[in-house]
């Protein structure tokens, strides 16, 4: 069904490029169900705070960077419990709660200096202050409310620990696999829809964002994973080179045979990248065999070398930068195959 | 030890921005003042669910006027649509069980549309979130849902958005052009760093290759995020956007060309590291000289210019030595050409001037 494919593509392009939001949404809903069941069993007037705190605290886990998820969740939960208690006590003094909320707002916005994720977590804590301080309540209600926030915090910790707990090795594996498949997709778009600049820009931007995310997520100790990212970056440049050559060949209406070989080579490279991505993501998928690609590469080089003598000076100058890159393609693809075998250590 | 280091880095970052020139600091101060003012305001007028005013005012208050107007508009229509849908549902559904199921469904939708990204229109994120809030109130609060509450939610949002907009205009206002100029300076520095990293590759500095690649990706990501300024500036400029739109297209083209030029240098640097022939060094040296000289012209900061000149001279000596060792004549270098760097910089300056003139109404 083409419309379903278009819808799916729209979702990936504009809403969820990382493919993690359905998990986050399900996790939130499960936590909310537990919170609803819990607050029904309490029958306290302030019991709805359980649901409120569960949903909000859980979001800091969803939003945080993989390395900081648990730290962020625990800090947000603890801050929420303390600040709800304080804001509930001072809620009856309008000016004091005004100043208090102004200070927490200042902190939550200023934390953007460090990172937007930290600021997000602080903003969620700020909402606890705002709601707790908006209506003046009795001492009993304050205690009930604080206990409910604590319960919500515990529910969110429990759900995060049980439902798709995000382990760093899994995240790294996923990020690497995503980058490989995005590179393959970019290359395919460059080959098949080279006039559609918007489609190319969307895929290129998604790939760049993915690389940036990888750089922010993978710890420096993970040398093998870093090497993998470097190989992907080198391959990105080489793929751009291949497409530059393709454009040159088309623009000058020369060397039809080389052009044809290049198209085949690119198709095989795209396939190879996609297969590597699948292999890294799902270990039960066998690793692709690179021998056919190497054979195609050598055939292409042979054709190129045969025709090199017929190039004029202008053509030599234009081709030479890119062709040097292609000569390194074999090495990089071999490295990629070797590294993808070693990625098994991450499981 | 590691924790202390991280903490020190955080504190250093916070300290470095603690002045009125920093956009982060200005925005934080503005948000704090708006938050402070909104609390007595809703208490004084005894607004139903008045905390919604404060929350809206804090959320819509962005770093620039254009960004605030954009977010306010999106939040306003998102909330309006959300509460209308929720009110419509509440007219027919009275069972607590069904309401709880609906809350779960809309919670799923709220987090299905990532609320932390600007990939989609913020209004779409607010629709399910508003529905959840209205349904939650009807479930939990002693105030049962009625038309008055729906109406209150609507005017609370309007007042909050209005307060946020007023705050952005009156308290430490920042226009898009300020932030644009700020990030351009940052981008200029990044481009310089990238150029230095490429030069390091020629000088065979260890790990220069990886550093250059990291910088390249960083620059591409920065250029990517800069696109928001064009969108936000339209909210500030109103009808005077045509000029800006033309420049936008040119700017993007030039950015691409600059990236291409750097990319070409990058490729050549890598080839050089692999041990290339003298024949290939000639056009390479010429390319570095051309790009470097024109890039040099575009630097405003003296320190950067001096270190850049020093690096170029060192590089020239290094490459000339290689050529001499192989009994080749030194190249006659040409210092004239229009490189994308100079042109890009020129365009950027003109662009900022144009925005200034358009916004000042000259």
Interface residues (C-beta under 8 A of the other chain):
Chain A: X14 X15 X16 X17 X21 X22 X24 X25 X26 X28 X29 X32 X33 X36 X45 X47 X48 X51 X52 X55 X59 X62 X63 X94 X95 X97 X98 X99 X101 X102 X103 X105 X106 X107 X109 X110 X112 X113 X114 X116 X117 X120 X126 X127 X130 X131 X133 X134 X205 X208 X209 X211 X212 X215 X230 X233 X234 X237 X240 X241 X317 X320 X321 X322 X324 X325
Chain B: X10 X13 X14 X17 X22 X24 X25 X27 X28 X29 X31 X32 X33 X35 X36 X39 X40 X43 X50 X51 X54 X55 X58 X100 X103 X104 X107 X108 X109 X110 X111 X112 X113 X114 X115 X116 X119 X120 X136 X139 X140 X141 X142 X210 X213 X214 X217 X218 X220 X221 X224 X263 X264 X266 X267 X268 X271 X274 X280 X283
